[in-house]
Amino acid sequence: MLTLPNAYSKVGLLAALPLSIGCACLSFWTMFCLIALYVERKHRLIKDGRWHGPEGKSHHVTQYHDVMGDNLGHWAKTVVQIVVVISLFGTNVSQIVASSSDAYYLEEGNSLDKRQLAILFGALMQLSVFLPTLRHFRFINVLGLLGTTYTAWYIVGTAAVHGPSPNALRGPASLRDFYNGFSVIMSAFGGHAMALEIMDSMFVPEGYSRVYGWSFMYIFSLTLPHSTAVQVTWPDQAVHNGNVYGILPLNLAKQISIYLMLVHQIIAFCLYSAPLYYMAEKALHVHTKP
């Protein structure tokens, strides 16, 4: 969320909006297909008597590679698992880097540099291993939503007070800038590497497609206005600042936003690391679903 203004500036506002919507549509279609495959697999395993454990409930967490492996074979399960591990590992590292970058802007002349802050947040985020399933994230997810909502509209408000720039519709400076910006947009609106674990934790997984659709509407209501506002107000600064906090003036509203976003990023790390923990448990043959 905090890097999207930089991505919008790199690809240009006129390209950023259709790219965001296009990536979201592709992600939604992919998720719809995955849900159908998940439900089909669940019904097949229930029919064969392999879904429920001795206690009368599912005894393992269904993951992306489980679904693809059952439908395409063992080779697909291995390939998908490798891709998902790489994707989630990179996303978790980015959450640690983002947290250290945010904390660095809490005060001028921070006594700790970004590397030291990254080590501190990396150690703190490892505590996520003690959360058994994604059902235990419900309350802290509300805190994350409050943080993103406040931050998005705080940025829009600050931009509105500042006023627009005449250079707002600038295009990408180079093909490299366009690629870098597009990769961030694709990651923000097109990711679904840990979606099946969330769906599997629901009491009615079949309703996930409806929830997923409404969540995208909410995401659009936050990300499109604040990214557009930054691009319209500070186009030249946005292209050189990977974190939007590097542009905004330091005041109490900004500090509140940073604290809330730190909570959000810790939650995001917990969510993205959970599938990796499940894979490790399965590899060590110690996995059971609580």
C-alpha positions as CSV (number, residue, x, y, z in Angstrom):
1,M,0.0,0.0,0.0
2,L,2.8,2.4,0.9
3,T,4.8,1.6,-2.2
4,L,1.9,1.9,-4.6
5,P,2.2,5.6,-5.1
6,N,5.8,5.0,-6.2
7,A,4.6,2.3,-8.6
8,Y,1.9,4.5,-10.0
9,S,4.5,7.2,-10.6
10,K,6.8,4.8,-12.4
11,V,4.2,3.5,-14.9
12,G,2.3,6.7,-15.2
13,L,-1.1,7.5,-13.9
14,L,-2.9,6.8,-17.2
15,A,-1.5,3.3,-17.3
16,A,-1.6,2.5,-13.6
17,L,-5.4,2.6,-13.2
18,P,-6.2,0.1,-16.0
19,L,-3.3,-2.1,-14.9
20,S,-4.6,-2.2,-11.4
21,I,-8.1,-3.1,-12.5
22,G,-6.8,-5.7,-15.0
23,C,-4.6,-7.4,-12.5
24,A,-7.5,-7.5,-10.0
25,C,-9.8,-9.1,-12.6
26,L,-7.2,-11.8,-13.5
27,S,-6.7,-12.5,-9.8
28,F,-10.4,-12.8,-9.1
29,W,-10.8,-15.2,-12.0
30,T,-7.9,-17.3,-10.8
31,M,-9.4,-17.3,-7.3
32,F,-12.8,-18.4,-8.7
33,C,-11.1,-21.3,-10.5
34,L,-9.1,-22.3,-7.4
35,I,-12.3,-22.3,-5.2
36,A,-14.0,-24.6,-7.7
37,L,-11.0,-27.0,-7.6
38,Y,-10.9,-26.8,-3.8
39,V,-14.6,-27.6,-3.4
40,E,-14.3,-30.4,-6.0
41,R,-11.3,-32.0,-4.2
42,K,-13.1,-31.7,-0.8
43,H,-16.2,-33.4,-2.1
44,R,-14.1,-36.2,-3.7
45,L,-12.1,-36.8,-0.5
46,I,-15.3,-36.8,1.7
47,K,-16.8,-39.3,-0.7
48,D,-13.7,-41.5,-0.4
49,G,-13.7,-41.1,3.4
50,R,-10.3,-39.3,3.4
51,W,-11.3,-35.8,4.4
52,H,-12.4,-36.3,8.0
53,G,-10.1,-37.5,10.8
54,P,-11.0,-39.6,13.8
55,E,-12.6,-36.6,15.5
56,G,-15.0,-36.0,12.6
57,K,-13.2,-33.0,11.2
58,S,-10.5,-32.3,8.6
59,H,-7.2,-33.2,10.0
60,H,-4.9,-31.1,7.8
61,V,-4.8,-27.7,6.2
62,T,-5.5,-27.7,2.5
63,Q,-2.9,-25.7,0.5
64,Y,-2.4,-24.5,-3.0
65,H,-0.1,-27.3,-4.0
66,D,-2.4,-29.9,-2.5
67,V,-5.3,-28.8,-4.8
68,M,-3.1,-28.5,-7.9
69,G,-1.4,-31.9,-7.2
70,D,-4.7,-33.7,-6.9
71,N,-5.9,-32.3,-10.2
72,L,-2.7,-32.3,-12.3
73,G,-0.4,-34.9,-10.7
74,H,2.7,-35.0,-8.5
75,W,4.8,-32.9,-10.8
76,A,2.4,-30.0,-10.6
77,K,2.3,-30.3,-6.8
78,T,6.1,-30.0,-6.6
79,V,6.3,-27.1,-9.1
80,V,3.5,-25.1,-7.4
81,Q,5.0,-25.7,-4.0
82,I,8.4,-24.3,-5.1
83,V,6.8,-21.3,-6.7
84,V,4.6,-20.6,-3.7
85,V,7.6,-20.9,-1.2
86,I,9.6,-18.4,-3.3
87,S,6.7,-16.0,-3.5
88,L,5.8,-16.1,0.2
89,F,9.4,-15.9,1.3
90,G,9.9,-12.8,-0.8
91,T,6.7,-11.3,0.4
92,N,7.7,-11.9,4.1
93,V,11.1,-10.3,3.5
94,S,9.3,-7.3,2.0
95,Q,7.1,-7.0,5.1
96,I,10.2,-6.8,7.3
97,V,11.9,-4.3,5.1
98,A,8.7,-2.2,4.9
99,S,8.3,-2.2,8.7
100,S,11.9,-1.0,9.2
101,S,11.4,1.7,6.6
102,D,8.1,2.9,8.2
103,A,9.7,3.0,11.7
104,Y,12.6,5.0,10.3
105,Y,10.2,7.8,9.5
106,L,8.8,8.0,13.0
107,E,11.2,10.8,14.0
108,E,13.9,12.9,12.4
109,G,17.4,11.6,13.0
110,N,16.4,8.1,14.1
111,S,18.9,6.6,16.5
112,L,18.6,3.2,14.6
113,D,19.3,2.7,10.9
114,K,17.0,0.7,8.7
115,R,19.1,-2.4,8.9
116,Q,19.0,-2.5,12.7
117,L,15.3,-1.9,12.6
118,A,14.9,-4.7,10.1
119,I,16.7,-7.1,12.4
120,L,14.5,-6.0,15.3
121,F,11.2,-6.4,13.4
122,G,12.4,-9.7,11.9
123,A,12.9,-11.2,15.3
124,L,9.5,-9.8,16.5
125,M,7.6,-11.3,13.6
126,Q,8.9,-14.8,14.2
127,L,6.5,-15.0,17.1
128,S,3.8,-15.6,14.5
129,V,4.7,-19.3,14.6
130,F,2.7,-19.6,17.9
131,L,-0.6,-18.8,16.1
132,P,-2.2,-22.2,15.3
133,T,-4.5,-21.4,12.3
134,L,-5.7,-18.4,10.4
135,R,-8.9,-18.4,12.4
136,H,-6.9,-16.9,15.2
137,F,-6.2,-13.8,13.1
138,R,-9.7,-12.5,13.2
139,F,-9.3,-9.8,15.9
140,I,-5.9,-8.6,14.9
141,N,-7.1,-8.4,11.2
142,V,-9.6,-5.7,12.4
143,L,-6.7,-3.7,13.7
144,G,-5.0,-4.1,10.3
145,L,-8.0,-2.9,8.4
146,L,-8.3,0.2,10.7
147,G,-4.7,1.0,10.0
148,T,-5.0,0.8,6.3
149,T,-8.2,2.8,6.2
150,Y,-6.9,5.6,8.4
151,T,-3.6,5.8,6.4
152,A,-5.3,5.9,3.0
153,W,-7.6,8.7,3.9
154,Y,-4.9,10.6,5.9
155,I,-2.8,10.6,2.7
156,V,-5.7,11.7,0.6
157,G,-6.4,14.5,3.1
158,T,-2.8,15.7,3.2
159,A,-2.7,15.7,-0.6
160,A,-5.9,17.7,-0.9
161,V,-4.5,20.4,1.5
162,H,-1.3,20.6,-0.5
163,G,-3.0,20.9,-3.9
164,P,-2.3,19.4,-7.4
165,S,0.9,19.5,-9.4
166,P,1.0,20.5,-13.1
167,N,3.2,17.5,-13.9
168,A,0.6,14.9,-12.6
169,L,0.2,13.0,-15.9
170,R,3.9,12.3,-16.5
171,G,4.6,8.9,-18.1
172,P,7.3,6.3,-17.4
173,A,10.8,7.5,-17.7
174,S,12.1,4.2,-19.0
175,L,11.0,0.6,-19.7
176,R,12.8,-0.4,-16.6
177,D,10.7,2.0,-14.5
178,F,7.6,0.7,-16.1
179,Y,8.5,-2.9,-15.4
180,N,9.4,-2.1,-11.7
181,G,6.1,-0.3,-11.2
182,F,4.0,-2.9,-12.9
183,S,5.6,-5.7,-10.8
184,V,4.5,-3.9,-7.6
185,I,1.0,-3.3,-9.0
186,M,0.8,-7.0,-10.0
187,S,1.9,-8.1,-6.6
188,A,-0.5,-5.8,-4.8
189,F,-3.6,-6.7,-6.9
190,G,-2.8,-10.2,-8.2
191,G,-1.4,-12.2,-5.4
192,H,-3.2,-15.3,-4.1
193,A,-0.4,-17.6,-2.8
194,M,-2.0,-18.0,0.7
195,A,-5.6,-17.6,-0.2
196,L,-6.5,-21.3,0.0
197,E,-5.3,-21.5,3.6
198,I,-7.6,-18.6,4.5
199,M,-10.5,-20.3,2.7
200,D,-9.8,-23.6,4.4
201,S,-10.0,-21.9,7.8
202,M,-13.6,-20.7,7.1
203,F,-16.6,-22.6,8.4
204,V,-18.2,-22.2,4.9
205,P,-15.3,-22.2,2.4
206,E,-17.7,-22.2,-0.5
207,G,-18.6,-18.6,0.2
208,Y,-15.0,-17.4,-0.2
209,S,-15.5,-16.1,-3.7
210,R,-18.2,-13.7,-2.6
211,V,-16.0,-12.5,0.3
212,Y,-13.0,-12.2,-2.0
213,G,-15.0,-10.0,-4.4
214,W,-16.2,-7.6,-1.7
215,S,-12.7,-7.4,-0.3
216,F,-11.4,-6.3,-3.6
217,M,-14.0,-3.5,-3.7
218,Y,-12.8,-2.3,-0.3
219,I,-9.2,-2.5,-1.4
220,F,-9.9,-0.4,-4.5
221,S,-11.7,2.2,-2.3
222,L,-8.4,2.6,-0.4
223,T,-5.6,2.1,-2.8
224,L,-6.8,3.9,-5.9
225,P,-7.7,7.2,-4.2
226,H,-4.5,7.5,-2.1
227,S,-2.2,6.4,-4.9
228,T,-3.8,8.7,-7.4
229,A,-3.7,11.6,-4.9
230,V,0.0,11.2,-4.3
231,Q,0.7,11.0,-8.0
232,V,-1.4,14.1,-8.7
233,T,0.2,16.1,-5.8
234,W,3.8,15.0,-5.7
235,P,4.6,13.2,-9.0
236,D,8.3,14.1,-9.0
237,Q,8.9,13.1,-5.4
238,A,6.8,9.9,-5.7
239,V,9.0,8.5,-8.4
240,H,12.1,8.7,-6.2
241,N,10.6,7.6,-2.9
242,G,9.8,3.9,-2.5
243,N,7.9,4.7,0.7
244,V,5.2,7.4,0.7
245,Y,6.2,8.4,4.2
246,G,9.4,9.9,2.7
247,I,7.2,12.5,1.0
248,L,4.7,13.4,3.8
249,P,5.5,16.0,6.5
250,L,6.3,14.7,10.0
251,N,3.4,15.4,12.4
252,L,1.2,13.6,14.8
253,A,-1.2,12.3,12.1
254,K,1.7,10.8,10.3
255,Q,3.1,9.1,13.4
256,I,-0.3,7.6,14.2
257,S,-0.4,6.3,10.6
258,I,3.0,4.7,11.0
259,Y,2.2,2.9,14.2
260,L,-1.0,1.6,12.7
261,M,0.8,0.4,9.5
262,L,3.4,-1.3,11.6
263,V,0.6,-3.4,13.2
264,H,-0.8,-4.0,9.7
265,Q,2.6,-5.2,8.4
266,I,3.2,-7.5,11.3
267,I,-0.2,-9.0,10.7
268,A,0.6,-9.4,7.0
269,F,3.8,-11.2,7.9
270,C,1.8,-13.6,10.1
271,L,-0.6,-14.3,7.3
272,Y,2.0,-14.9,4.6
273,S,4.2,-17.0,6.9
274,A,1.5,-19.4,8.0
275,P,1.5,-21.5,4.7
276,L,5.3,-21.9,5.1
277,Y,4.9,-23.2,8.7
278,Y,2.2,-25.7,7.5
279,M,4.6,-26.9,4.7
280,A,7.4,-27.3,7.3
281,E,5.1,-29.3,9.6
282,K,4.0,-31.6,6.8
283,A,7.6,-32.2,5.8
284,L,8.5,-33.1,9.4
285,H,5.3,-35.2,9.7
286,V,4.0,-33.3,12.7
287,H,1.1,-31.4,11.1
288,T,-2.4,-31.6,12.5
289,K,-5.1,-29.0,12.0
290,P,-6.4,-27.7,15.4
